[in-house]
Amino acid sequence: MSTEVLPDHLALRSGRRGRALAQMEAYDLDVLVLGRQANVRYVTGAPQLWVAGTRPFGPTCVLVRATGAIHLLSTWDEGVPEDIPHENLYGISWNPTNTIAALSRIEGAATARRVGTDAMSPLFAQLLPMAFPSAELVDGELAMRAARAIKTAEEIAALRASVQVAESALAAAVDALEDGVSEQTLTGVLMEAMTAGGVSTPATQDVAWVTSREHPWRRAAGDGRVHTGDLVAFSAGVLAGGYVAEVGRTYPVGGAPQGNAAAAYRRWDALWEKLSGACRPGAACSELLRAYDDAGEPLPPVPVAHGLGLGFDPPVVSAQLPETAASERLEPGMVLAITGYVFEPGVGAVFGREAVLITDDGHEVLTTAPFATGS
């Protein structure tokens, strides 16, 4: 049964809140104003309804460092944890000056020196100083990124559970893989299995596709059906209990890979050995990029790695951001989705994505779904 409308359990939200407060101290923030939903849930433990899609910044949550008090934008108590009292809820208003008035009444607002926000809009850039008249407004997303990058023990347990749902759904889709089945049918099977596992929110839209034999980064053109000899990529992503899990696999249609297809799988294994070797505490994130070069494979246009958690967490390791990758290091407690991708002309691509936990002495691969092997 899904528990998406229930607040996160006490140990989970308390551990996250403690990390947020510690980063507020590290960044010298008296107050943190949050509008991004993943950040709001991270601090409050409250999954909010009717917030899907893109929308402008709004002060949805306020965390006060001195008292640890949380103030939340909500017109009802449903789904709000018991440690956020009713008097700390402020209602939704079409008039933003009413929201600012509610913020100004928060204890500590008038005397705060530094207030961080995780986003901003021209309107609230003018209005927030009215709620915090003595404060300097600064970037608060840096503190939230630092907090969210390292997972608590409870978060790791939540990610393990989310990975299990993703892998169960993936297994159901793979069982349906046969000559003539459509990509849409495979997607439907995965979504049905995911929902049967109590999760109704996919984390990715593309689930199954025939890899192109002509272009390294495209899906095959055709009638949308798979045929014997095709390499079919699966990307199973779920959002369970607020936590994103991703697992990617590629399976051949019609039996074990042979010939050039088998060689492509062996190349993927060699690439993964290099990527795996870079997954250790203290390693620069750029070593994940270097792994492709060491394996003799071109870097993919998608991130080689990104953090998993309540959404798309740091670090993000991409060929388009080499300086960022060089400046960031892997730390124990990070959980990453790491992508391996190789292409063989005339055959197709082998895509794989693993969830990896960085540990004190190396790493642990959280995903366990079987992978086709080259004979």
C-alpha positions as a Python dict, from the first residue, in 0.01 Angstrom:
ca = {
    (1, 'M'): (0, 0, 0),
    (2, 'S'): (131, 346, -86),
    (3, 'T'): (213, 579, 200),
    (4, 'E'): (285, 883, -16),
    (5, 'V'): (36, 1108, 169),
    (6, 'L'): (181, 1027, 511),
    (7, 'P'): (464, 1230, 664),
    (8, 'D'): (810, 1075, 669),
    (9, 'H'): (885, 888, 990),
    (10, 'L'): (1050, 1070, 1279),
    (11, 'A'): (1403, 927, 1249),
    (12, 'L'): (1417, 1007, 877),
    (13, 'R'): (1304, 1367, 902),
    (14, 'S'): (1498, 1435, 1224),
    (15, 'G'): (1824, 1317, 1071),
    (16, 'R'): (1774, 1532, 762),
    (17, 'R'): (1672, 1833, 967),
    (18, 'G'): (1984, 1797, 1178),
    (19, 'R'): (2200, 1804, 865),
    (20, 'A'): (2017, 2113, 737),
    (21, 'L'): (2070, 2296, 1066),
    (22, 'A'): (2438, 2198, 1069),
    (23, 'Q'): (2484, 2342, 721),
    (24, 'M'): (2298, 2658, 822),
    (25, 'E'): (2560, 2702, 1093),
    (26, 'A'): (2842, 2625, 849),
    (27, 'Y'): (2712, 2887, 605),
    (28, 'D'): (2620, 3132, 884),
    (29, 'L'): (2248, 3140, 800),
    (30, 'D'): (2004, 3254, 1067),
    (31, 'V'): (1697, 3167, 859),
    (32, 'L'): (1647, 2945, 557),
    (33, 'V'): (1355, 3013, 320),
    (34, 'L'): (1276, 2720, 91),
    (35, 'G'): (1056, 2694, -216),
    (36, 'R'): (1187, 2387, -400),
    (37, 'Q'): (973, 2088, -314),
    (38, 'A'): (1259, 1844, -257),
    (39, 'N'): (1415, 2089, -11),
    (40, 'V'): (1082, 2148, 160),
    (41, 'R'): (1026, 1777, 211),
    (42, 'Y'): (1386, 1727, 320),
    (43, 'V'): (1340, 1972, 608),
    (44, 'T'): (975, 1915, 698),
    (45, 'G'): (907, 1551, 611),
    (46, 'A'): (573, 1659, 469),
    (47, 'P'): (481, 1540, 116),
    (48, 'Q'): (271, 1822, -26),
    (49, 'L'): (-20, 1772, -263),
    (50, 'W'): (-94, 1961, -583),
    (51, 'V'): (262, 2080, -638),
    (52, 'A'): (360, 1889, -953),
    (53, 'G'): (502, 2083, -1247),
    (54, 'T'): (700, 2400, -1287),
    (55, 'R'): (596, 2711, -1099),
    (56, 'P'): (758, 3032, -975),
    (57, 'F'): (943, 3054, -645),
    (58, 'G'): (737, 3097, -333),
    (59, 'P'): (841, 3084, 35),
    (60, 'T'): (693, 2743, 119),
    (61, 'C'): (899, 2661, 426),
    (62, 'V'): (1102, 2863, 677),
    (63, 'L'): (1362, 2707, 908),
    (64, 'V'): (1496, 2914, 1199),
    (65, 'R'): (1842, 2808, 1317),
    (66, 'A'): (1826, 2947, 1671),
    (67, 'T'): (1511, 2759, 1768),
    (68, 'G'): (1496, 2480, 1508),
    (69, 'A'): (1138, 2587, 1443),
    (70, 'I'): (980, 2501, 1108),
    (71, 'H'): (706, 2713, 953),
    (72, 'L'): (518, 2561, 660),
    (73, 'L'): (285, 2691, 393),
    (74, 'S'): (-23, 2474, 436),
    (75, 'T'): (-395, 2526, 479),
    (76, 'W'): (-451, 2192, 651),
    (77, 'D'): (-283, 1951, 894),
    (78, 'E'): (-316, 1645, 670),
    (79, 'G'): (29, 1497, 607),
    (80, 'V'): (202, 1751, 833),
    (81, 'P'): (429, 1590, 1096),
    (82, 'E'): (324, 1634, 1458),
    (83, 'D'): (645, 1822, 1542),
    (84, 'I'): (529, 2113, 1323),
    (85, 'P'): (253, 2268, 1539),
    (86, 'H'): (-63, 2408, 1388),
    (87, 'E'): (34, 2763, 1483),
    (88, 'N'): (343, 2727, 1261),
    (89, 'L'): (133, 2679, 948),
    (90, 'Y'): (57, 2979, 730),
    (91, 'G'): (-209, 2968, 462),
    (92, 'I'): (-194, 3000, 85),
    (93, 'S'): (-285, 3348, -36),
    (94, 'W'): (-326, 3503, -380),
    (95, 'N'): (-189, 3823, -231),
    (96, 'P'): (188, 3782, -168),
    (97, 'T'): (188, 4065, 84),
    (98, 'N'): (-25, 3844, 310),
    (99, 'T'): (241, 3575, 289),
    (100, 'I'): (512, 3830, 373),
    (101, 'A'): (306, 3946, 671),
    (102, 'A'): (290, 3586, 795),
    (103, 'L'): (667, 3549, 758),
    (104, 'S'): (735, 3872, 942),
    (105, 'R'): (551, 3735, 1248),
    (106, 'I'): (791, 3438, 1276),
    (107, 'E'): (1004, 3453, 1589),
    (108, 'G'): (1353, 3564, 1486),
    (109, 'A'): (1252, 3717, 1153),
    (110, 'A'): (1299, 4076, 1266),
    (111, 'T'): (1650, 4018, 1405),
    (112, 'A'): (1790, 3771, 1148),
    (113, 'R'): (2124, 3888, 1002),
    (114, 'R'): (2160, 3643, 712),
    (115, 'V'): (1867, 3478, 537),
    (116, 'G'): (1926, 3217, 269),
    (117, 'T'): (1679, 3122, -3),
    (118, 'D'): (1701, 2822, -237),
    (119, 'A'): (1561, 3027, -528),
    (120, 'M'): (1434, 3374, -601),
    (121, 'S'): (1201, 3573, -826),
    (122, 'P'): (1191, 3948, -900),
    (123, 'L'): (873, 3984, -694),
    (124, 'F'): (1006, 3815, -381),
    (125, 'A'): (1342, 3989, -418),
    (126, 'Q'): (1145, 4304, -341),
    (127, 'L'): (913, 4154, -79),
    (128, 'L'): (1136, 3929, 136),
    (129, 'P'): (1332, 4225, 283),
    (130, 'M'): (1002, 4339, 431),
    (131, 'A'): (977, 4012, 627),
    (132, 'F'): (1344, 4015, 729),
    (133, 'P'): (1427, 4387, 758),
    (134, 'S'): (1769, 4347, 923),
    (135, 'A'): (1896, 4065, 704),
    (136, 'E'): (2121, 4020, 406),
    (137, 'L'): (1960, 3784, 153),
    (138, 'V'): (2205, 3518, 29),
    (139, 'D'): (2206, 3193, -168),
    (140, 'G'): (2072, 2922, 60),
    (141, 'E'): (2078, 2646, -201),
    (142, 'L'): (2449, 2591, -131),
    (143, 'A'): (2370, 2485, 225),
    (144, 'M'): (2089, 2257, 108),
    (145, 'R'): (2310, 2092, -153),
    (146, 'A'): (2575, 2023, 109),
    (147, 'A'): (2314, 1877, 344),
    (148, 'R'): (2146, 1658, 84),
    (149, 'A'): (2466, 1527, -75),
    (150, 'I'): (2545, 1301, 224),
    (151, 'K'): (2268, 1058, 314),
    (152, 'T'): (2173, 960, 666),
    (153, 'A'): (2138, 591, 755),
    (154, 'E'): (1760, 627, 734),
    (155, 'E'): (1785, 783, 390),
    (156, 'I'): (2002, 497, 267),
    (157, 'A'): (1739, 252, 392),
    (158, 'A'): (1471, 449, 205),
    (159, 'L'): (1681, 441, -112),
    (160, 'R'): (1729, 65, -81),
    (161, 'A'): (1352, 22, -62),
    (162, 'S'): (1303, 246, -364),
    (163, 'V'): (1563, 50, -563),
    (164, 'Q'): (1378, -273, -483),
    (165, 'V'): (1057, -133, -632),
    (166, 'A'): (1241, -18, -946),
    (167, 'E'): (1409, -355, -992),
    (168, 'S'): (1085, -548, -943),
    (169, 'A'): (917, -334, -1208),
    (170, 'L'): (1217, -379, -1440),
    (171, 'A'): (1202, -757, -1400),
    (172, 'A'): (836, -761, -1503),
    (173, 'A'): (912, -561, -1818),
    (174, 'V'): (1207, -783, -1909),
    (175, 'D'): (985, -1091, -1874),
    (176, 'A'): (756, -938, -2140),
    (177, 'L'): (1042, -880, -2386),
    (178, 'E'): (987, -1083, -2704),
    (179, 'D'): (992, -1042, -3079),
    (180, 'G'): (710, -813, -3196),
    (181, 'V'): (620, -655, -2862),
    (182, 'S'): (588, -276, -2869),
    (183, 'E'): (793, -31, -2667),
    (184, 'Q'): (464, 107, -2533),
    (185, 'T'): (360, -237, -2406),
    (186, 'L'): (692, -282, -2226),
    (187, 'T'): (648, 62, -2069),
    (188, 'G'): (294, -29, -1961),
    (189, 'V'): (410, -355, -1803),
    (190, 'L'): (678, -174, -1604),
    (191, 'M'): (437, 97, -1490),
    (192, 'E'): (176, -162, -1388),
    (193, 'A'): (431, -355, -1184),
    (194, 'M'): (554, -34, -1024),
    (195, 'T'): (201, 61, -924),
    (196, 'A'): (140, -289, -786),
    (197, 'G'): (441, -225, -564),
    (198, 'G'): (262, 74, -411),
    (199, 'V'): (429, 347, -617),
    (200, 'S'): (234, 552, -868),
    (201, 'T'): (496, 813, -959),
    (202, 'P'): (762, 731, -1221),
    (203, 'A'): (1090, 917, -1201),
    (204, 'T'): (1158, 892, -1575),
    (205, 'Q'): (938, 907, -1885),
    (206, 'D'): (1132, 692, -2131),
    (207, 'V'): (1122, 333, -2007),
    (208, 'A'): (1202, 101, -2298),
    (209, 'W'): (1346, 171, -2641),
    (210, 'V'): (1525, -8, -2923),
    (211, 'T'): (1875, 136, -2947),
    (212, 'S'): (1980, 270, -3286),
    (213, 'R'): (2228, 71, -3494),
    (214, 'E'): (2338, 382, -3683),
    (215, 'H'): (2364, 661, -3427),
    (216, 'P'): (2528, 622, -3084),
    (217, 'W'): (2287, 843, -2887),
    (218, 'R'): (1949, 785, -3052),
    (219, 'R'): (1668, 538, -3031),
    (220, 'A'): (1597, 334, -3342),
    (221, 'A'): (1356, 468, -3601),
    (222, 'G'): (1082, 226, -3695),
    (223, 'D'): (740, 100, -3598),
    (224, 'G'): (803, 109, -3222),
    (225, 'R'): (825, -270, -3196),
    (226, 'V'): (1122, -480, -3100),
    (227, 'H'): (1260, -753, -3323),
    (228, 'T'): (1503, -1039, -3289),
    (229, 'G'): (1859, -909, -3279),
    (230, 'D'): (1765, -568, -3134),
    (231, 'L'): (1931, -435, -2822),
    (232, 'V'): (1654, -296, -2603),
    (233, 'A'): (1741, -49, -2328),
    (234, 'F'): (1531, -25, -2011),
    (235, 'S'): (1540, 270, -1772),
    (236, 'A'): (1339, 199, -1458),
    (237, 'G'): (1297, 503, -1236),
    (238, 'V'): (1058, 529, -944),
    (239, 'L'): (977, 788, -680),
    (240, 'A'): (899, 589, -366),
    (241, 'G'): (850, 763, -34),
    (242, 'G'): (994, 1074, -195),
    (243, 'Y'): (1320, 898, -290),
    (244, 'V'): (1429, 846, -650),
    (245, 'A'): (1573, 514, -759),
    (246, 'E'): (1710, 450, -1106),
    (247, 'V'): (1830, 129, -1266),
    (248, 'G'): (1921, 81, -1632),
    (249, 'R'): (1977, -238, -1829),
    (250, 'T'): (2001, -347, -2192),
    (251, 'Y'): (1875, -684, -2312),
    (252, 'P'): (1904, -852, -2652),
    (253, 'V'): (1593, -986, -2820),
    (254, 'G'): (1601, -1353, -2913),
    (255, 'G'): (1866, -1498, -2684),
    (256, 'A'): (2211, -1430, -2546),
    (257, 'P'): (2420, -1171, -2733),
    (258, 'Q'): (2652, -1315, -2994),
    (259, 'G'): (2930, -1184, -3215),
    (260, 'N'): (2960, -806, -3224),
    (261, 'A'): (2673, -772, -2976),
    (262, 'A'): (2862, -990, -2728),
    (263, 'A'): (3170, -776, -2784),
    (264, 'A'): (2969, -463, -2698),
    (265, 'Y'): (2866, -621, -2367),
    (266, 'R'): (3225, -707, -2289),
    (267, 'R'): (3320, -346, -2360),
    (268, 'W'): (3050, -235, -2116),
    (269, 'D'): (3193, -470, -1852),
    (270, 'A'): (3539, -319, -1907),
    (271, 'L'): (3396, 33, -1880),
    (272, 'W'): (3212, -54, -1560),
    (273, 'E'): (3533, -189, -1408),
    (274, 'K'): (3690, 155, -1464),
    (275, 'L'): (3385, 340, -1332),
    (276, 'S'): (3369, 112, -1029),
    (277, 'G'): (3734, 177, -955),
    (278, 'A'): (3664, 551, -940),
    (279, 'C'): (3390, 503, -678),
    (280, 'R'): (3592, 555, -362),
    (281, 'P'): (3591, 822, -90),
    (282, 'G'): (3817, 1114, -162),
    (283, 'A'): (3826, 1056, -537),
    (284, 'A'): (3765, 1357, -758),
    (285, 'C'): (3438, 1329, -948),
    (286, 'S'): (3639, 1390, -1265),
    (287, 'E'): (3779, 1037, -1226),
    (288, 'L'): (3437, 910, -1334),
    (289, 'L'): (3479, 1106, -1656),
    (290, 'R'): (3834, 980, -1695),
    (291, 'A'): (3707, 623, -1664),
    (292, 'Y'): (3549, 653, -2008),
    (293, 'D'): (3876, 771, -2158),
    (294, 'D'): (4069, 493, -1982),
    (295, 'A'): (3824, 239, -2125),
    (296, 'G'): (3854, 392, -2473),
    (297, 'E'): (3487, 492, -2486),
    (298, 'P'): (3346, 835, -2578),
    (299, 'L'): (3167, 1023, -2304),
    (300, 'P'): (2785, 1020, -2329),
    (301, 'P'): (2585, 1344, -2365),
    (302, 'V'): (2398, 1261, -2042),
    (303, 'P'): (2559, 1293, -1698),
    (304, 'V'): (2791, 1005, -1617),
    (305, 'A'): (2674, 1028, -1257),
    (306, 'H'): (2431, 1221, -1041),
    (307, 'G'): (2322, 1198, -683),
    (308, 'L'): (2011, 1008, -583),
    (309, 'G'): (1783, 1118, -302),
    (310, 'L'): (1481, 1344, -282),
    (311, 'G'): (1522, 1426, -649),
    (312, 'F'): (1835, 1502, -852),
    (313, 'D'): (2099, 1548, -580),
    (314, 'P'): (2461, 1662, -601),
    (315, 'P'): (2709, 1582, -731),
    (316, 'V'): (2629, 1603, -1102),
    (317, 'V'): (2917, 1466, -1309),
    (318, 'S'): (2895, 1559, -1674),
    (319, 'A'): (3128, 1608, -1968),
    (320, 'Q'): (2973, 1954, -2004),
    (321, 'L'): (3092, 2051, -1653),
    (322, 'P'): (3455, 1933, -1635),
    (323, 'E'): (3575, 2202, -1393),
    (324, 'T'): (3288, 2127, -1154),
    (325, 'A'): (3371, 1758, -1166),
    (326, 'A'): (3738, 1828, -1096),
    (327, 'S'): (3656, 2044, -795),
    (328, 'E'): (3414, 1802, -625),
    (329, 'R'): (3505, 1484, -442),
    (330, 'L'): (3316, 1170, -351),
    (331, 'E'): (3237, 1135, 18),
    (332, 'P'): (3105, 848, 230),
    (333, 'G'): (2726, 859, 237),
    (334, 'M'): (2680, 982, -119),
    (335, 'V'): (2447, 771, -333),
    (336, 'L'): (2499, 803, -708),
    (337, 'A'): (2328, 683, -1023),
    (338, 'I'): (2623, 594, -1247),
    (339, 'T'): (2573, 543, -1620),
    (340, 'G'): (2778, 321, -1848),
    (341, 'Y'): (2714, 347, -2223),
    (342, 'V'): (2888, 191, -2522),
    (343, 'F'): (2789, 183, -2890),
    (344, 'E'): (2869, -69, -3162),
    (345, 'P'): (2786, 37, -3522),
    (346, 'G'): (2547, -202, -3691),
    (347, 'V'): (2451, -356, -3356),
    (348, 'G'): (2323, -89, -3118),
    (349, 'A'): (2408, 45, -2774),
    (350, 'V'): (2455, -116, -2435),
    (351, 'F'): (2322, 109, -2158),
    (352, 'G'): (2347, 36, -1789),
    (353, 'R'): (2281, 243, -1480),
    (354, 'E'): (2371, 140, -1126),
    (355, 'A'): (2287, 291, -788),
    (356, 'V'): (2610, 312, -590),
    (357, 'L'): (2666, 403, -224),
    (358, 'I'): (3007, 551, -140),
    (359, 'T'): (3132, 390, 182),
    (360, 'D'): (3421, 460, 418),
    (361, 'D'): (3645, 211, 239),
    (362, 'G'): (3505, 197, -115),
    (363, 'H'): (3154, 155, -242),
    (364, 'E'): (2848, -71, -245),
    (365, 'V'): (2635, -131, -553),
    (366, 'L'): (2273, -112, -436),
    (367, 'T'): (2126, -242, -761),
    (368, 'T'): (2119, -619, -808),
    (369, 'A'): (1922, -668, -1132),
    (370, 'P'): (2097, -916, -1364),
    (371, 'F'): (2272, -791, -1676),
    (372, 'A'): (2305, -974, -2007),
    (373, 'T'): (2662, -1091, -2060),
    (374, 'G'): (2873, -1127, -2372),
    (375, 'S'): (2975, -1483, -2450),
}
